[in-house]
Amino acid sequence: MTKGYGGADLKALSTEAALKAIRRKYPQIYNSAEKLLIEPKKIEVTAADFLEAIKT
């Protein structure tokens, strides 16, 4: 799936997958004008997050 990806590509893919996991766990985060605290230990980046990220 990632054949031919360079380091920057993999970093961008990982970042997007992490953002998808955050949006899934805390959907209200982008609808709030306030700063919200998130608990990083409660965010689990899954294979599904990577598959969704690779589509974009």
Buried (B, 14 or more C-beta within 10 A) or exposed (E): EEEEEEEEEEEBBBEBBBEBBBBBBBEEEEEEEEEEEEEEEEBEBEEEBBEBBEEE
